[in-house]
Amino acid sequence: MLTFDDEKLINKCLDKFLKENKSIDVASLKLKMWEFAKLMANNAEITEDIVNKILEDLSVIENAVPTVHEWALNRDIVQTDICAKCATCSIVCPNDLVKFNERPFILEQCLRKGNGMCAEVCPRKITGSYDVRNRLDSFEEYYYAKSNVEGQSGGVVTKLLQDLLDDGEIDGAVVIGANNWKPVSVIVTSSEGLYDFNKNVDTSKSKYAISSLQAIRDAGEMGLEKIAVVGLPCQVAGLRNIQYHPYISKHGAERGRNGKPAKIPKIEYIFGLFCTEKFEYSELVKKVDSLDISMDDVVKCDVKGKNFIISTESEDYPISLADIKASPGCLMCRDFDAELADISFGDKGSPDGFSTIVVRTEKGKIIEKYFDLNTDVNTDEIDFMRNFKLKRFNKEVESRAENGEANSYYYIWRHPGVGSARNNQVYLRFRTTIGGYYNPDVLMRICEVADKYNAKIKLTSREEIEIQEIDLCDVEDIVGEFEDDEVLINGTEGPLFRSIMACPGSEHCNLGLVDTNELAEEIEKNYAEKPANYKFKMGITGCPNRCLAVTTTDFGINGVKTPETKENCNGCGRCQDVCKVDAIEVRGDTSITNYGICVGCGKCIGACPNDAKGIKFEGYSLYIGGKGGRETIIGHQIYAETKQEIYDTLEAVFKIYNDLSIKPQKERLAHTIKRVGDLDFFNKVEEYKRNNL
């Protein structure tokens, strides 16, 4: 890793060399020198003689630029200019093979040939972004404020990090500093360090060149346990993928040759910055050189309207954004305000000198502790920038389609219910309606849309409707066809509370003992799409016939009505005739029920011509922890007398399961119960009910 003394030495040698060789492409030379120096720093001491030797031998510099080999990471992303250049991949490699210097690269062969965690957390490739969004349970609350510390747009980010460090909420903060306006990833562990890190790297101003967050790994190596990270929207998306990697990739962190994963501290807070685009550092150097000033003279960079402003102590230099080449991957981005952050910061929508603050998660509300927040934010300015990025994104997507260029379609996974299929196609699944009832006009609408996009319709085993054989480019248009529909809600795919299956119940079926639709509707309101360790399935039937597989689902319910014989029974035998399981035997002038066989269907009660059958128990049979699929497990059976008992038991089971479960996307409720032990699991369920419900 380059030290600050190394960087000073390199800058000194560069300045001297460039004065003596004025015909050299300054920007290109600087970039190549820094790339080579960073690689060299891992293996050798950097001395003035070595730096000068490299600068003199331009062929060495040319050949030293690292390349992405055929077997390297994310070739379909990096080499097609889809890469966001967020550097997330460089954080997670357990063997530290992935490097980053304005783009990711690796210098030696990877055993997984780039198909490891580096690809799985890539925000331009990952297929689990809905899982991330769903788990965040995000919202938007708009404020603006300013601080008493120096910083861009009110210095609120700097002050918030200072407060969090001082209060012990975090052990460190990873931020982007700048050395000569070249972004540098740094970890600071004290509030003083945020303004002037070692008096060499300024962390208080906005940087517009490509940056990495490699210091997260440094924080882990330092032994820091919990950190805050400030990043651009693409970096925020990558960090969320790291946080929720086991859910979106269905396995734990990749282990390296030493048997351990990359050492990454807990990311306690993620703060995002508004961003329109970022630039190659060489582009900024060229523009600064064209103004006859040096990077040392620049005190601030900012974006105002259609201009990029480069400021010195004495003058502002506006440059049209159209004249600065943005990083190509930015054209594939439509996230202006870091929508996955805990808090987003920028200056759009607030008065000059203030920071706009968008609180997005419960964790982000901590900012209320430290600032007096104003609420009259002009959100139109933010919406304008969102629309600008969306239009530019759509234009780039259309251009790629017309020119036959690559597109990863990373953005379609933000929609619930989208799943991968064969032949580079996807499907869109809708949650089952209550009871599985669909009005004819709804079905006609689905047919019309499917026909419009040359797709097919499938009814699943869980009463859901899927539109299948959808081309990747049509997904968002099809989702848009139903966005205002109150009946058809796309979803029920991934580690979450799946569609509720329910039979017709007592409202529609002569055998039904309970109103299944009423139960399903109440539970659906509270649990639809609720995140879980793995898929959580539920079935409800009105009677013990169990025409749905309620015994082999995570939480199954069926209505029961158990008989008891009254004194006026005359032994006519009618109850014995109608019993489907031969649980009744007539002896003399009375009937006897074998409760070890009786399933509680209640048929004998209604069939008795002498009103000699009473009700011993009426309520619900619950099956908890059942499972079908690769292995069949019958759920643990308990009984409930009231609907409220069902709701309380479900809440407790769902809570305890998610608390105790391990191996996301692998361990179902049945496996958690087995691992923890039946007695311990259900004791915890009852304890939760006693203390919380």
N, C-alpha and C positions, 0 to 999 in steps of 0.2 A: 504494500500500500504506500502511495506517495505521501511523504511528510511535507509539512509546510516549508521546511528548509529545502527539500528537493524541488518544490515548485518555484521557490525564489531563485534557485540556481538555474533551473531550466529557463525561466523568464529572462534572466540576465544573459544567458548564452544566446537565446533567441534574438534579443534586442541587438546584441553585438553582431551576430551573424547577418541579420537582415540589413543592418546599416552598410555592411560590406558587400552584400549581394542583393541589390535593389531590384534586379530583374526577376527575382523568384516570386512565384505566386504565394503571397504572404499567408492568406487564409489556409490554403492547402498545406503548406509547410507546417504551420502551427498545429493543425489538426493531426497530421501524421506524427509529428514529434510527440504530442501528448499521448496518442494511442500507443506508440512504441514505448514511451517512458513508463506508462502504467503497467504494461506487460513486463517490462524489465524489472520494475520495482519489486515484484514478487520473488525474484531470484537473485538479484545482485544489488550491491550498493551503487547508488548513482553519484558519479563524480563529474567534475567539470571536464576532465579529459574525455570521459566516455560520451558526454553530451556533445562536445565539440566534434568528436570523431563521427558521430551519427549525423550531425548537421552537415559535415563536409561530404559525406558519402550519400548523396541523394538517392542513389540506386538502392542502398540499404533501406532508406526510409520508404521508398516506393514499395519494396518487397515486404516491408514489415507490417503493412496494413492487413489486419486479420480478415479472412474471408469466411463465408459460410459454406462449408463443404456439403457434398451431396448427402452425407449421413448426418448432417447437423440438425439443430433444433428447428422445429416449425418452418420447414423450408417453404411450405405452401403459404405461409403468412409473411415471413421476412422477405422472401425474394419476389413477392408480388405486390409490395408496397401497401399491404393491408396492415402491417405491423404498426401499432400505436406508439411504439418506442417508449413504453412505460417502464421497461426494465424489470417487470415482475418476475420474469423467468430467471433472472440472474440472482434473485433472492433465495430461491427454494432449492436449487440444485445441491444435493447432499454431498457431492464430490467436488463442488466448487469449480465445475468445468465451464459453466456459462459465464461469460464476461459481457460487459456492456460499455460501449463508448460511442454514444449517439446511435447505436443499433446493437442488437445482441449478436454474439458470435461465440464459437467454441474452438479451442486450439488443438484438442485431441479427441479421438473417437469416443463416443458415448456408447456404452453397452446397450442402451435402449434405443439408440439411433434417434434421439430426439422425441421419443414417445413416452416420456416420463412426466413427472410433476410439472416440469417447465411448460409443457404443452397444455396440461390440464388446468393450470391457473391463468393461462393466456386469455385476457378479456376479449380478444378478437377470434377466439376459437372455442372457448368453453361453451358447453350446452346446458348449463345449469343456472343461468342468471335469474330465472323465475324463482328457483329455490332460495337464492340469496335475497331477492326482493321480498319474498314472502316471510322470511325469517326476521327481516328488519322491522316489519310492521311499520313502515315509514309514513310520514305525514309532512306537511309544510307549514311552518309558522314564520312570518317575515318580520324582521326588525332591522333597525340600524343603530349604530353606536360609534363612539370614538374613545380612544384611550389617552393616557397621559405619557405614553412612550412614543419614541420616534418610529415610524414605520409607514409603509404605503397604505393609502386609503384608511387612515385613522389608527393604524397600528394595533387593531383589536386582536388579531391572531397572535402577535408577539406577546401582548399583555396577558391573554388567556393562557398561553403556554407557561408564562412566568408564574401566574397564580396557581396553576395545576402543579407545577414543580415545587413551589414554596409550600403548598398544602399537602404534599405527599400523595396526591392523587396519581401521579406517574413518577417513574424513576428517571425518565429521560424523554426527550423529544427528538424525532428525526425530521429534519427540515432541509430545505435546499438553500445552500449558501452560494456565494459566487466569489471566485478569485479572478479578478480582471474580467468580470461578467461571464466567465465560463462557469456553468453550474457545478457545484460540488455538494455531494450528499454528506451531511454531518449529523452526528449525535451529540446533543448537549444535555448535560445533567444538572445545570444550575440556571437560574433565571438570568444571571449576568451574561452567560454565554450566548444567549439568544440574540443579543444586539451585535456583539463583536467577538466572534469566536476566535480566540487566540490573536485578536487584533489583525486578522489576516483574511478571514472569510466573513463577509457581511451576509447575515441571514434575515435582515429586516425588510428587504425590498423585493419586488416581484421580478422574476427572471423569465425570459421568454425563449430561451434556448432549451434544447432537449436535455433532460436530466434523468438521473436514476435515484433510487432510494436504497442503494447498497448498504448504507449505514445501518439499516435494520439488522443485517447480519452482524455488523460490528457490535451493535447493542446486545445481541444474543451472546456473542463471544465475551463481552464485558461482564456478563452475568446479570444484566438488567432484567427485571421480571415483567414490568408493565410500562408501555410507552405510548405516546401519542405520535401520530404521523400526519404531516401536512403534505398534500399532493394535489396534482391536477386530476381532472375527472377520469382519465384513462388509468392513472395510477390508483385512484380510489377503487375503481372497478377491479383491478388486479388484486389489491389488498383484501377486498371482500372475498374474492375467490380463494385467497390463501386462508382466510378465517374459516370459511365454510367448505374447504376442500373435501373433507370426508363425505359431505352430503352430496356435492355435485359430481364427485368422481367415484363414490362408492367404495373408498378404501382410505386407509390412513396415509400419513405422509411417507413419501418415498425414502427408503433407507439407502445410505451410501455404502461404500466398501468397508467402512468401519462398523457397519451394522446400526448406525444411528441416522436420524433425519437431520436436516439443516437446523441449526440452533437459532430459533426465532423467538423473541420474547412475545408475551401476550400484547396484542395491539389493543390497548384500552379505549383509545379514541381515534377516530379517523376524521380529519378536517379537510375539506375540499376547497379548491379555489376556482372561481369562475375562469373559464378559458375558451377563447375563440379558436386559437391555433398556437403552435409553437414552431420555432425555426431552427434550422441547422446553425450551429455556432459560426460556421464559415460564412453563412449568409449575413449574419450580423456584423462580422468582422469586415466583410466587403463593403457593406453600407457605411460603416463608421469610417473606413479608409477613404471612401468616396467623398466624405464631408471634410476631408483634410483635418481630422481630429484623430486622437488615439483612444483606444479602449480605456486607458488610464484616466482620460478626461471625462468619461461618462459618469454621471451621478445618478441617473434615473432613466428607466425605460417604461413606457406606458402606451396603452392603446386608447385613442380617443376617436370615436366615430370610425371613419375609413382610413385613419392615419396611425402609423406607428411613430411615437414621439421618442426621439433620443435627446436627452437633456444633459448639458454641461452646467457648470456653475453660472455661466453667463448667458446661455442661449438654448432655446428649444429648436430641434430640427425635425419638422414633420416629414415623414416619408409615406407615400401611399402604400397601403397594405397590398395593393395589387402588384406593386413593384418588388415585394419581398416574397420569395418562394417559401411557402409553408412546407413543413414536413409532409410528405405525400399521405401518410396514414391519417393525418388530421382531417383530410377530406372525407374519410370514412367514419367520422365521429359526429354524433348528433347530441352529445351531452354537454351542454354549456355550463351548467351550474352544479356539477358533481352530485347527481341525484342519489347516489348511494352513500354519501357521507353522513356522519352524525350531525355535522354542521357545515354549511357551505358559506364561503365568504367572497365578497367582491365589492365593486363600487357602483354597479348599475342599480339604479332605483333609489339611491340615497343622496343627500346633499354632499357637496364637495368637502373633503376632509373627513368623511365618515365612512364606515364599513357597512355594507349590506350584509345581514346575517340571516341565513335560512336554517332554522332548527328542523331536523328531519327525523330524529329518533328520540326516545325517552332519555337515552344517555346524553344526547346533545343538550338537554334542558339544563345541564349544569352551568351553562353560560349565564343563566338568570341569577346565579349566586354572585357573579362578579361584575355585572354591568347593569346600568340603567338603560333599559331598552326602549327605543321609540318604535311605534308600530305603523306609522303612515308611510310605508315604503311604496314607491311607484313601481308596482309589479309589471306595468306595461313595458318598461324598459327591459326587464328580464325576459318577458315573453317575446319581445322583438328579437333579442339575441338568440333565444331558443329557436324561433322560427327561421332565423337566418341560417343557423347551423343545420337545421332540418332540411331546408331547401338546398343548401350546398351538398349535403349528404345524398339527398335524392338525385341530384344532378350527377354526382359521381357514380352512384349505383347504376343509373340509366346509361351513363357513358361506358361503364365497364361491360354492361350487358350488350350494348351495341358493338363494342370492339372485341367481344369474346374474351375479355380479361377476367381474372379470378375474382371471386367474391366468397367470403367465408360464411356469409349470412348469420354472423354471430348475433345479430340484433333480434332475430325472430324468437329466440328462446326467452325473451322477456315476457312473452305471452303465456299464460297458463294453459295447460292442455296440449301443448305442441310436443310431438314425439317423433323420433327418427324412424324411418322405414327403409325399405330396400330401394335400389335404383335411384339414389340421391333424391328421394322424395320424403315427405313427412305426412303426418296425420294430425288432425285437430279433434280433440275429444271434448264433449260437453258433459257437465255434471248431470246425473240422473235427476229428473224432476221428482217431486214428492210422490211416492207411490209408483213412479214410472209412467204417469199419465201424460200424454201429449195431445194437444188439440190438433185437429186436422190442418188448420192454417199454419201451425208451426212446422209440421212435417212437410207441407207443401213448400214452405219457405226454404227449408233445408234442401229439398230436392232441386229447387230453382238455382240455389247458389252452387250446389254440386255440379249441376248440369252446365252452368255458366263457366266453370273452371275445369271442365272435363274430369271431374273427380268422382269417386264412388262413395256410397254410404254403407256403414256397417253398424249393426246393433250388437253391442258387446254382451258378455255373459252377466254383466252387472247392470243391465238395463240402460246403459249409456249409448249415446249416438256418437259415432265418429265419422268425420269426412276424411276419406283416405285417398291416397295417390295424388296428393297436392304437390305441385312443383314448388321448390323453395322460394322462387320469386313471387309466388301468389299468396303466401301465408298471411302477410299483414293485410292484404286486401280482403281476404276471406274473414279474418278476425274483425275487420272494420264493418263488414256486412251485418254483423250481429251485435255491435257494441252498444246499441240502444235497446236491445231486446231484453226484457225482464225475465223471460222464461229460459232462454238458452244462455247458459253461463259456461264459458270454456274453462276447463280446469281438470282436476282429479288425476294429475300425473305427477309422480315424484313422492318424496317422503313427507306425506301429509295425510290428513283425515280425508279419506276417499268418499265417493258418492255413497249415500245411504240407500241400501236396497230395502224395499218394503213391499209386502204382499198387499192385496186389496183390503184386508182387515174387516172388522165388524161392520163398516159402513157399506161394504160392497159384497161381502162373502157370507153365506149362511153359516159357515163353520167358524167365522171369526169371533173371538172372545174379547178382543181389545181393538181400539181405534189406532191402527198402525200409522196412519197418515198424520194424526195429531202428534204422536210421539216423534215421528221423523221430522216434521216441520219445526218443532221446538228445538230438537238437537241440531238440525241443519243451521238454524240461526246463529248458534254459538260455536259451531265446530267446522263449518264448511271451509276447506282449504287450510285448516289450522296446521302449522308445521308439527312434525313428529320425527322421532329418530328414524323410522322407516314407515312404510305405508301402514295405515291403520284403517281396517275395514270394519263395516258394521252392517248387520242385517236385522230386520224386524219382521216377525210373522205373527199373525193374529191368533194362532192356535198351535198345539204341539205337532200338527202334521208337518210343520216346518218345510213348506214348499220352497223356501230359500234355505241355503246352507248356514243356518245361524249357529250351529254347534261348532263349525270349523271356520269361524271368523273371529277377529280380535275381540269384538264385543257383540254378542248376539242376544236377541230378546225374542221370547214368544209368550203369548198369553196362555194362562193356565186356569182351570177351574176344576178343583178336586172334589169328588162327591163324598157324602156320608149318608148312611141309611137311617131313615127315621123309623120311629116305632110303628107307624101305620103300614109298613111294608107287608104285603101279603104273599110274597114269593112268586109273583106271576111270571117272572123271568124275562120280561121285556128288556130290562137293562142289560142282562147277559147277552141277549140276541144282538144288540146294537154295538156292544163293546168290540172294537177292532183288535184289541191286544189280549183278549181273554183274561182280563184282570178281575172279572166278577164271577162269583160262583153262588148259585142259589142253594140254600140248605133249609129245607122245610118251608116255613112261611116267611123267610127273610133272605136278603142277599148280602154277601160278604165281599168287600173290596180288598184285593191284594195290592197294597200301596207300593210294594216293591216292583210291581209291573205297571200299575196305572200311570198313564202319561199326563193326565189332567186335561183331557180334551173336553170334558163336560157334556159329552153327547148323551150319556145315560141320564143325566139330570133332566134334560129337555124331553127325553123319550118316555120317562116314567108316566104311565096313565093314572097313577094314584097319588101323585104329588108326594111321593115317599122318598125322594132324593133331595137332601139338603146340600149346602155348600160347606165343605170343610175348610178350603182355602181358595181364595180368588185373587189373582194378581199376575205376577210375571216371573218367568224363569229366565235367568241370565246365564249366558255362557261367556266366560272371560278367558282370553288367551288361546282361542282356537286358531287353527291354521290349516289351509289346504296347500295345494301346489306340490312342491318337491317332496314334502312329507305331510301326512295328515295327522293333526293333533286335535283331539276333542277338548273344548274349553272347560274350565272348572265351573261347575254349576252351583249357583246360589239363587235365592229367591228374594223377590221384592214385592211388597204389597201395594205400594203407591208409585205414581209417576215420579214424584219428588225423590223417592229412594233411588230410582233409576238414574236421574240426573246427577244426584250426589255421588253415586257409585261410579258413574262414568267419569265425572270430573276428577275424582280421586285416582282412579285407575290410569287415566291419561296422564295426570301429573306425575304419579310415581313411576310410571313406565319411562317417561322422558327424563326423569331425574336419574334413574338407575341404569338405563340402557347404555350400552357401549356399541362400538362398531356401527356408526351411521350407515344406513342403506343396506345393512346386513342382518342386524338383530331385530327380529320381530318380537312382539309382546310375549308370545309363547316361549321364546328362547330366554328372554329376560326373567320370566317367572321361574323357569327351570334352573337358570344359573344362580339366581338369588335364593331360590327355595320357596316352595308354595307358602309355607307358614309365614316366613319373614315378609314375603311380598304382600300377602293379604293382611297381615298385622299392620304394615305401614299404610295400607289403604284405609283400614278402619281408624288408625290413629289420625290420619289426615282429615277424615270425615268428622271425627270428634273435635278436632282443634280448629278447623277452618270452615265448616259448613253448618 
